[in-house]
Amino acid sequence: MSDIWWIALWGGLLTYVTRVSGHLILTRFERIPPRLEAALNAVPAAVITTIVVPTLVSGAWPERIGIVLAALLSLRFPLIATVGLGTGFVVAARALGF
């Protein structure tokens, strides 16, 4: 087998083990402690931050404007429209040579 297959296999296995172990740990609690619940509630914001901030700091202008546009649109429109319009803006800006 080539290296890429081993990487994919081990990556899938480690992902599975991580998810199952999290489930097994949480099932040991009768009730989730408030601090743990607060930490788990913070995960989605942390993930979005780790994806967006590097692009804002070192990305090109179309990506930066697209992120700001998507953030503003998210205040008014549903998620799918926000993602579609933000992505569409970046694609159009790149196609126009910006």
OpenMM code with the backbone's topology and positions (N, CA, C; nanometers):
from openmm import Vec3, app, unit

residues = "MET SER ASP ILE TRP TRP ILE ALA LEU TRP GLY GLY LEU LEU THR TYR VAL THR ARG VAL SER GLY HIS LEU ILE LEU THR ARG PHE GLU ARG ILE PRO PRO ARG LEU GLU ALA ALA LEU ASN ALA VAL PRO ALA ALA VAL ILE THR THR ILE VAL VAL PRO THR LEU VAL SER GLY ALA TRP PRO GLU ARG ILE GLY ILE VAL LEU ALA ALA LEU LEU SER LEU ARG PHE PRO LEU ILE ALA THR VAL GLY LEU GLY THR GLY PHE VAL VAL ALA ALA ARG ALA LEU GLY PHE".split()
positions = [
    Vec3(0.0835, -0.1186, 0.0000),
    Vec3(0.0000, 0.0000, 0.0000),
    Vec3(0.0876, 0.1244, 0.0000),
    Vec3(0.0403, 0.2269, -0.0703),
    Vec3(0.1171, 0.3509, -0.0711),
    Vec3(0.0952, 0.4273, 0.0599),
    Vec3(0.1793, 0.5247, 0.0806),
    Vec3(0.1727, 0.6019, 0.2055),
    Vec3(0.0392, 0.6728, 0.2236),
    Vec3(-0.0197, 0.7193, 0.1144),
    Vec3(-0.1445, 0.7946, 0.1265),
    Vec3(-0.2556, 0.7072, 0.1837),
    Vec3(-0.2571, 0.5795, 0.1483),
    Vec3(-0.3594, 0.4891, 0.2023),
    Vec3(-0.3399, 0.4667, 0.3514),
    Vec3(-0.2145, 0.4533, 0.3946),
    Vec3(-0.1877, 0.4371, 0.5370),
    Vec3(-0.2272, 0.5627, 0.6148),
    Vec3(-0.1972, 0.6784, 0.5570),
    Vec3(-0.2346, 0.8039, 0.6229),
    Vec3(-0.3857, 0.8140, 0.6357),
    Vec3(-0.4586, 0.7816, 0.5288),
    Vec3(-0.6052, 0.7871, 0.5322),
    Vec3(-0.6609, 0.6859, 0.6318),
    Vec3(-0.6054, 0.5659, 0.6327),
    Vec3(-0.6523, 0.4621, 0.7240),
    Vec3(-0.6298, 0.5019, 0.8699),
    Vec3(-0.5094, 0.5455, 0.9022),
    Vec3(-0.4792, 0.5862, 1.0397),
    Vec3(-0.5572, 0.7110, 1.0797),
    Vec3(-0.5734, 0.8044, 0.9861),
    Vec3(-0.6524, 0.9242, 1.0159),
    Vec3(-0.7964, 0.8897, 1.0478),
    Vec3(-0.8553, 0.7988, 0.9688),
    Vec3(-0.9922, 0.7555, 0.9955),
    Vec3(-1.0040, 0.6819, 1.1273),
    Vec3(-0.9086, 0.5945, 1.1552),
    Vec3(-0.9106, 0.5193, 1.2802),
    Vec3(-0.8970, 0.6117, 1.4017),
    Vec3(-0.8052, 0.7063, 1.3948),
    Vec3(-0.7871, 0.7997, 1.5063),
    Vec3(-0.9091, 0.8896, 1.5247),
    Vec3(-0.9714, 0.9296, 1.4148),
    Vec3(-1.0940, 1.0089, 1.4251),
    Vec3(-1.2037, 0.9288, 1.4932),
    Vec3(-1.2182, 0.8030, 1.4542),
    Vec3(-1.3198, 0.7168, 1.5143),
    Vec3(-1.2938, 0.6973, 1.6638),
    Vec3(-1.1694, 0.6675, 1.6992),
    Vec3(-1.1349, 0.6454, 1.8402),
    Vec3(-1.1605, 0.7719, 1.9221),
    Vec3(-1.1269, 0.8872, 1.8671),
    Vec3(-1.1494, 1.0136, 1.9378),
    Vec3(-1.2976, 1.0360, 1.9641),
    Vec3(-1.3797, 1.0127, 1.8631),
    Vec3(-1.5235, 1.0360, 1.8800),
    Vec3(-1.5865, 0.9348, 1.9750),
    Vec3(-1.5479, 0.8096, 1.9636),
    Vec3(-1.6044, 0.7072, 2.0517),
    Vec3(-1.5601, 0.7308, 2.1954),
    Vec3(-1.4336, 0.7669, 2.2151),
    Vec3(-1.3873, 0.7895, 2.3526),
    Vec3(-1.4589, 0.9085, 2.4156),
    Vec3(-1.4860, 1.0126, 2.3388),
    Vec3(-1.5633, 1.1248, 2.3921),
    Vec3(-1.7026, 1.0822, 2.4323),
    Vec3(-1.7640, 0.9985, 2.3505),
    Vec3(-1.8976, 0.9478, 2.3836),
    Vec3(-1.8928, 0.8611, 2.5095),
    Vec3(-1.7931, 0.7741, 2.5182),
    Vec3(-1.7819, 0.6866, 2.6350),
    Vec3(-1.7569, 0.7662, 2.7633),
    Vec3(-1.6772, 0.8699, 2.7539),
    Vec3(-1.6507, 0.9524, 2.8724),
    Vec3(-1.7772, 1.0247, 2.9161),
    Vec3(-1.8513, 1.0804, 2.8203),
    Vec3(-1.9720, 1.1554, 2.8563),
    Vec3(-2.0829, 1.0654, 2.9089),
    Vec3(-2.0872, 0.9391, 2.8658),
    Vec3(-2.1926, 0.8503, 2.9153),
    Vec3(-2.1677, 0.8067, 3.0598),
    Vec3(-2.0495, 0.8298, 3.1114),
    Vec3(-2.0213, 0.7945, 3.2508),
    Vec3(-2.0854, 0.8922, 3.3481),
    Vec3(-2.1196, 1.0107, 3.2998),
    Vec3(-2.1837, 1.1111, 3.3852),
    Vec3(-2.3344, 1.0907, 3.3813),
    Vec3(-2.3980, 1.0984, 3.4970),
    Vec3(-2.5439, 1.0995, 3.4987),
    Vec3(-2.5930, 1.2318, 3.4439),
    Vec3(-2.5230, 1.3348, 3.4833),
    Vec3(-2.5562, 1.4695, 3.4382),
    Vec3(-2.4257, 1.5404, 3.4059),
    Vec3(-2.4219, 1.6119, 3.2950),
    Vec3(-2.2993, 1.6811, 3.2557),
    Vec3(-2.2769, 1.7997, 3.3493),
    Vec3(-2.1580, 1.8100, 3.4083),
    Vec3(-2.1295, 1.9237, 3.4971),
    Vec3(-2.1382, 2.0565, 3.4208),
    Vec3(-2.1791, 2.1625, 3.4889),
    Vec3(-2.1961, 2.2918, 3.4214),
    Vec3(-2.0693, 2.3434, 3.3527),
    Vec3(-1.9542, 2.3234, 3.4140),
    Vec3(-1.8294, 2.3703, 3.3521),
    Vec3(-1.7993, 2.2944, 3.2242),
    Vec3(-1.8257, 2.1635, 3.2231),
    Vec3(-1.8040, 2.0843, 3.1030),
    Vec3(-1.9021, 2.1245, 2.9940),
    Vec3(-2.0259, 2.1488, 3.0327),
    Vec3(-2.1256, 2.1923, 2.9349),
    Vec3(-2.0874, 2.3273, 2.8745),
    Vec3(-2.0373, 2.4179, 2.9563),
    Vec3(-1.9929, 2.5482, 2.9059),
    Vec3(-1.8754, 2.5321, 2.8099),
    Vec3(-1.7831, 2.4415, 2.8433),
    Vec3(-1.6690, 2.4176, 2.7552),
    Vec3(-1.7142, 2.3584, 2.6221),
    Vec3(-1.8067, 2.2637, 2.6260),
    Vec3(-1.8565, 2.2036, 2.5026),
    Vec3(-1.9353, 2.3044, 2.4188),
    Vec3(-2.0055, 2.3953, 2.4839),
    Vec3(-2.0785, 2.4984, 2.4105),
    Vec3(-1.9849, 2.5976, 2.3426),
    Vec3(-1.8625, 2.6105, 2.3921),
    Vec3(-1.7663, 2.7036, 2.3335),
    Vec3(-1.6934, 2.6450, 2.2133),
    Vec3(-1.7030, 2.5160, 2.1907),
    Vec3(-1.6277, 2.4516, 2.0830),
    Vec3(-1.6635, 2.5057, 1.9442),
    Vec3(-1.7911, 2.5188, 1.9058),
    Vec3(-1.8195, 2.5687, 1.7707),
    Vec3(-1.7600, 2.7070, 1.7435),
    Vec3(-1.7675, 2.7970, 1.8388),
    Vec3(-1.7088, 2.9301, 1.8198),
    Vec3(-1.5574, 2.9213, 1.8059),
    Vec3(-1.4951, 2.8323, 1.8804),
    Vec3(-1.3499, 2.8158, 1.8714),
    Vec3(-1.3095, 2.7603, 1.7353),
    Vec3(-1.3872, 2.6672, 1.6828),
    Vec3(-1.3563, 2.6092, 1.5517),
    Vec3(-1.3700, 2.7148, 1.4426),
    Vec3(-1.4789, 2.7907, 1.4451),
    Vec3(-1.4977, 2.8967, 1.3458),
    Vec3(-1.3847, 2.9988, 1.3548),
    Vec3(-1.3445, 3.0327, 1.4756),
    Vec3(-1.2362, 3.1292, 1.4940),
    Vec3(-1.1060, 3.0780, 1.4346),
    Vec3(-1.0740, 2.9502, 1.4554),
    Vec3(-0.9489, 2.8965, 1.4020),
    Vec3(-0.9504, 2.8875, 1.2504),
    Vec3(-1.0671, 2.8839, 1.1904),
    Vec3(-1.0759, 2.8809, 1.0443),
    Vec3(-1.0706, 3.0222, 0.9869),
    Vec3(-1.1387, 3.1161, 1.0491),
    Vec3(-1.1572, 3.2494, 0.9919),
    Vec3(-1.0396, 3.3430, 1.0185),
    Vec3(-0.9864, 3.3450, 1.1391),
    Vec3(-0.8850, 3.4443, 1.1763),
    Vec3(-0.7583, 3.4361, 1.0907),
    Vec3(-0.7017, 3.3187, 1.0618),
    Vec3(-0.5827, 3.3180, 0.9757),
    Vec3(-0.6075, 3.3791, 0.8378),
    Vec3(-0.7271, 3.3590, 0.7834),
    Vec3(-0.7587, 3.4186, 0.6541),
    Vec3(-0.7717, 3.5700, 0.6663),
    Vec3(-0.8299, 3.6169, 0.7746),
    Vec3(-0.8394, 3.7621, 0.7945),
    Vec3(-0.7023, 3.8257, 0.8114),
    Vec3(-0.6109, 3.7549, 0.8767),
    Vec3(-0.4790, 3.8107, 0.9041),
    Vec3(-0.3887, 3.8053, 0.7811),
    Vec3(-0.3850, 3.6911, 0.7127),
    Vec3(-0.2877, 3.6758, 0.6041),
    Vec3(-0.3503, 3.6444, 0.4689),
    Vec3(-0.4809, 3.6505, 0.4568),
    Vec3(-0.5458, 3.6209, 0.3299),
    Vec3(-0.5440, 3.7398, 0.2359),
    Vec3(-0.5888, 3.7150, 0.1139),
    Vec3(-0.5994, 3.8220, 0.0150),
    Vec3(-0.7262, 3.9027, 0.0419),
    Vec3(-0.7361, 4.0168, -0.0235),
    Vec3(-0.8499, 4.1055, 0.0015),
    Vec3(-0.9843, 4.0446, -0.0346),
    Vec3(-0.9980, 3.9677, -0.1431),
    Vec3(-1.1305, 3.9080, -0.1698),
    Vec3(-1.1796, 3.8190, -0.0559),
    Vec3(-1.0892, 3.7410, 0.0036),
    Vec3(-1.1289, 3.6555, 0.1156),
    Vec3(-1.1666, 3.7387, 0.2377),
    Vec3(-1.0907, 3.8423, 0.2650),
    Vec3(-1.1211, 3.9281, 0.3799),
    Vec3(-1.2575, 3.9949, 0.3643),
    Vec3(-1.2814, 4.0502, 0.2461),
    Vec3(-1.4101, 4.1157, 0.2218),
    Vec3(-1.5223, 4.0131, 0.2240),
    Vec3(-1.4963, 3.8934, 0.1698),
    Vec3(-1.5968, 3.7872, 0.1719),
    Vec3(-1.6351, 3.7457, 0.3130),
    Vec3(-1.5379, 3.7392, 0.4023),
    Vec3(-1.5662, 3.7030, 0.5419),
    Vec3(-1.6493, 3.8115, 0.6095),
    Vec3(-1.6111, 3.9362, 0.5893),
    Vec3(-1.6879, 4.0465, 0.6493),
    Vec3(-1.8286, 4.0499, 0.5914),
    Vec3(-1.8404, 4.0304, 0.4593),
    Vec3(-1.9717, 4.0270, 0.3950),
    Vec3(-2.0571, 3.9139, 0.4522),
    Vec3(-1.9977, 3.7954, 0.4654),
    Vec3(-2.0720, 3.6816, 0.5209),
    Vec3(-2.1129, 3.7075, 0.6660),
    Vec3(-2.0258, 3.7711, 0.7429),
    Vec3(-2.0604, 3.8020, 0.8823),
    Vec3(-2.1783, 3.8981, 0.8891),
    Vec3(-2.1781, 3.9978, 0.8033),
    Vec3(-2.2896, 4.0928, 0.8014),
    Vec3(-2.4180, 4.0271, 0.7509),
    Vec3(-2.4067, 3.9443, 0.6473),
    Vec3(-2.5248, 3.8767, 0.5939),
    Vec3(-2.5835, 3.7780, 0.6938),
    Vec3(-2.4985, 3.7211, 0.7791),
    Vec3(-2.5477, 3.6225, 0.8758),
    Vec3(-2.6410, 3.6842, 0.9796),
    Vec3(-2.6366, 3.8144, 0.9932),
    Vec3(-2.7263, 3.8814, 1.0867),
    Vec3(-2.8696, 3.8867, 1.0342),
    Vec3(-2.8852, 3.8691, 0.9030),
    Vec3(-3.0166, 3.8867, 0.8422),
    Vec3(-3.0675, 3.7624, 0.7689),
    Vec3(-2.9777, 3.6841, 0.7092),
    Vec3(-3.0170, 3.5743, 0.6216),
    Vec3(-2.9837, 3.4385, 0.6825),
    Vec3(-3.0453, 3.3316, 0.6304),
    Vec3(-3.0127, 3.1969, 0.6793),
    Vec3(-2.8699, 3.1562, 0.6420),
    Vec3(-2.8230, 3.0512, 0.7069),
    Vec3(-2.6848, 3.0061, 0.6906),
    Vec3(-2.6504, 2.9736, 0.5460),
    Vec3(-2.7360, 2.9004, 0.4763),
    Vec3(-2.7038, 2.8586, 0.3398),
    Vec3(-2.6904, 2.9789, 0.2471),
    Vec3(-2.7747, 3.0801, 0.2661),
    Vec3(-2.7645, 3.2012, 0.1848),
    Vec3(-2.6364, 3.2770, 0.2175),
    Vec3(-2.6018, 3.2829, 0.3439),
    Vec3(-2.4801, 3.3520, 0.3863),
    Vec3(-2.3566, 3.2867, 0.3263),
    Vec3(-2.3486, 3.1555, 0.3359),
    Vec3(-2.2334, 3.0829, 0.2809),
    Vec3(-2.2295, 3.0983, 0.1293),
    Vec3(-2.3439, 3.0837, 0.0651),
    Vec3(-2.3496, 3.0955, -0.0806),
    Vec3(-2.3088, 3.2331, -0.1300),
    Vec3(-2.3600, 3.3371, -0.0676),
    Vec3(-2.3271, 3.4730, -0.1110),
    Vec3(-2.1817, 3.5091, -0.0800),
    Vec3(-2.1328, 3.4705, 0.0356),
    Vec3(-1.9928, 3.4975, 0.0692),
    Vec3(-1.8971, 3.4253, -0.0242),
    Vec3(-1.9245, 3.2983, -0.0494),
    Vec3(-1.8415, 3.2208, -0.1411),
    Vec3(-1.8528, 3.2747, -0.2829),
    Vec3(-1.9745, 3.3077, -0.3229),
    Vec3(-1.9952, 3.3643, -0.4567),
    Vec3(-1.9183, 3.4935, -0.4763),
    Vec3(-1.9141, 3.5765, -0.3735),
    Vec3(-1.8380, 3.7007, -0.3829),
    Vec3(-1.6896, 3.6724, -0.4042),
    Vec3(-1.6341, 3.5797, -0.3276),
    Vec3(-1.4912, 3.5480, -0.3407),
    Vec3(-1.4622, 3.4898, -0.4785),
    Vec3(-1.5477, 3.4004, -0.5271),
    Vec3(-1.5283, 3.3409, -0.6599),
    Vec3(-1.5340, 3.4490, -0.7671),
    Vec3(-1.6328, 3.5374, -0.7581),
    Vec3(-1.6461, 3.6445, -0.8574),
    Vec3(-1.5268, 3.7395, -0.8522),
    Vec3(-1.4819, 3.7739, -0.7323),
    Vec3(-1.3674, 3.8647, -0.7198),
    Vec3(-1.2413, 3.8018, -0.7776),
    Vec3(-1.2209, 3.6734, -0.7540),
    Vec3(-1.1038, 3.6055, -0.8114),
    Vec3(-1.1148, 3.5963, -0.9628),
    Vec3(-1.2361, 3.5702, -1.0131),
    Vec3(-1.2556, 3.5602, -1.1578),
    Vec3(-1.2290, 3.6942, -1.2261),
    Vec3(-1.2579, 3.8029, -1.1576),
    Vec3(-1.2332, 3.9361, -1.2128),
    Vec3(-1.0883, 3.9807, -1.1956),
    Vec3(-1.0082, 3.8989, -1.1285),
    Vec3(-0.8657, 3.9275, -1.1163),
    Vec3(-0.8240, 4.0037, -0.9922),
    Vec3(-0.9091, 4.0108, -0.8936),
    Vec3(-0.8738, 4.0812, -0.7701),
    Vec3(-0.8009, 3.9916, -0.6747),
] * unit.nanometer
topology = app.Topology()
chain = topology.addChain("A")
for resn in residues:
    res = topology.addResidue(resn, chain)
    for name in ("N", "CA", "C"):
        topology.addAtom(name, app.Element.getBySymbol(name[0]), res)
